[in-house]
Amino acid sequence: MTNQDNSLVDVHLLLTREQAWAVAEFCKRVGWTDIRQLSADDPEADGAQTGLMVLANELARVGFKPR
């Protein structure tokens, strides 16, 4: 990973309900292998996977939790 700054960033998203469901489904379905193939190295993949988990948790918190 090129940027080692671990300070938190507040991100505000506006999505349609359709987009929110699609992103929630994507977060549920994407796996480590998919993420690792698209990352430069393991630390970058770890960061991406953690970020997707945070995104999925926030979507679930507001009602977008696929089964």
Contacts in CASP RR format, 6 or more apart in sequence:
PFRMAT RR
TARGET T0000
AUTHOR 0000-0000-0000
METHOD contacts of the structure
MODEL  1
MTNQDNSLVDVHLLLTREQAWAVAEFCKRVGWTDIRQLSADDPEADGAQT
GLMVLANELARVGFKPR
1 40 0 8 1.000
1 41 0 8 1.000
1 43 0 8 1.000
1 44 0 8 1.000
1 47 0 8 1.000
2 40 0 8 1.000
15 23 0 8 1.000
20 59 0 8 1.000
20 62 0 8 1.000
20 64 0 8 1.000
21 64 0 8 1.000
21 66 0 8 1.000
23 55 0 8 1.000
23 59 0 8 1.000
23 64 0 8 1.000
24 56 0 8 1.000
24 59 0 8 1.000
24 60 0 8 1.000
24 64 0 8 1.000
24 65 0 8 1.000
24 66 0 8 1.000
25 66 0 8 1.000
27 52 0 8 1.000
27 53 0 8 1.000
27 55 0 8 1.000
27 56 0 8 1.000
27 59 0 8 1.000
28 56 0 8 1.000
28 66 0 8 1.000
30 52 0 8 1.000
31 49 0 8 1.000
32 45 0 8 1.000
32 49 0 8 1.000
35 45 0 8 1.000
35 48 0 8 1.000
35 49 0 8 1.000
35 52 0 8 1.000
36 42 0 8 1.000
36 45 0 8 1.000
38 48 0 8 1.000
39 45 0 8 1.000
39 48 0 8 1.000
59 65 0 8 1.000
END
